[in-house]
Amino acid sequence: MPQVRVIIAEGNEQLGILPTDEALRRAQDMGLDLVEVQPNQRPPVCKIMDYGQFKYEQKKRSRENKKKQHTIELKEVKFRPKTDKHDFEVKVNRLRRFLEAGNKGKVTIMFRGREIVHPEIGRDILERVAETVSDLAAMESPPRMEGRQMFMIVGPHKKGGPKAQQAPKADGPKVEQRPSGPEISRTPQRPKAPAADKAEAGS
């Protein structure tokens, strides 16, 4: 490439279009590197910078972005139609931990033998689970059968959703607001005499 557009990274100073040899010489004089950053431009855009520092900053930003990213997982919790109260509470608490971590939950009812002829029992359990975790999550997929299993999917409430939008109740006495509009005069008016009295006064 005979010419390049040169920018000094520190201060973003524009040097304009220079012959490539001169751009390299300027970078060497400053003890820095000439790095091509936009090769598809005509002429290509290069920056005079510390390339080692540039790569270090890139890796650092990449690590920080990965930390901020959260991969949502689908965690499964299994129940039986005959799950007792203690096991129900243990499994629901496990589901709550999944949801609090930002994951989704797959709640499955496993039927065995003739239990399959009473799917309403499994549906009742799923509805109880959904109600128990309703402060953390909403049902994303309603209960449905798949083979000898019935399952539903629940996911954490989205930020700004119905739960997040509920405003806290303010303490203190309730203050009534007057309706807006023109001010009404409160000067007492003298009552008007009945029509019969007016007639007598005129005779």
MILUM-771750 format. One record per residue (C-alpha): x, y, z; residue in one letter. Coordinates in steps of 0.2 Angstrom, whole numbers, plus 5000, padded with zeros to 4 digits. Each point is the difference from the previous one (the first is absolute). Layout:
// MILUM-771750
XYZA...
END
This chain:
// MILUM-771750
500050005000M500850164995P499050125011Q499149985017V498950125010R500950025017V499350035017I501050025016I499049895013A500450105015E499050164998G499249944984N501150124990E499750004981Q501650004989L499149984984G500549904985I501949955000L501149894990P500249835009T501950025002D499750175008E498749935012A501149865005L501450125003R498950125011R499449855011A501949945002Q500550185005D498749995014M500549835005G498349934996L499249894986D499050034985L498449895001V498849984986E498250025007V498950024985Q500749914986P498550014988N500150195000Q500850094985R501350045005P500149885015P499950085017V501549975012C500350065018K501750035008I499949915017M500849885012D499449844992Y500449905016G499050115011Q498650004987F499949815000K500050005019Y498650125001E499049894988Q500249845010K499650105016K498350064992R499649834994S500249925017R498950135008E498749984987N500049815003K499850035019K498550114996K499149874989Q498949885009H499649834991T498249955004I499949825004E498449895001L500049915016K498849855003E499149965016V499149835000K498449965010F498949845002R498150005001P500349935018K501350135005T499750045019D500050175008K501849995006H500749954983D498950134991F500850145011E501849944997V499849994981K499150175000V501450085010N501349934987R498950074986L500050175009R501950005001R500149974981F498850144996L501050125012E501649964990A499150064985G499749834992N498449924994K499149855007G499349854992K498849925013V499649824995T498749875007I500549824997M498649884999F500249815003R498849864997G498250055001R500450175007E499950064982I498149985000V499950155012H500950144991P499050125010E501149965016I501550054991G499250164993R499550055018D501849985006I500750104986L498750145004E500550005018R501850014996V499750154988A499050095014E501449975013T501350084989V498950134992S501050145010D501549954990L499449934983A498649984988A499449854990M500850014983E499349834993S498449945008P499949815006P500049884985R500249814998M501549924992E500049815001G499849955018R500550175006Q499150175003M501150165001F500050185000M501350144998I500250155012V501150144998G500650155011P498950164998H500850124988K500750175006K498650134999G498749865000G498450005010P500949965017K501350134997A498750144996Q499049985016Q500450165010A500249995019P498550075010K500550165008A499850025019D499050145008G498350074999P499150014983K499950174993V498550044989E500450104985Q498850144994R499549984982P500850124988S499050144992G499650185004P499950065018E498250015006I499650155011S499449955018R499250175004T498349955008P498550064990Q498450075007R498549884998P498750064987K498350035006A498649884995P498950054985A498550025011A500950135011D500550104985K498250014994A499450075017E501450135000A499450064983G498250025005S
END
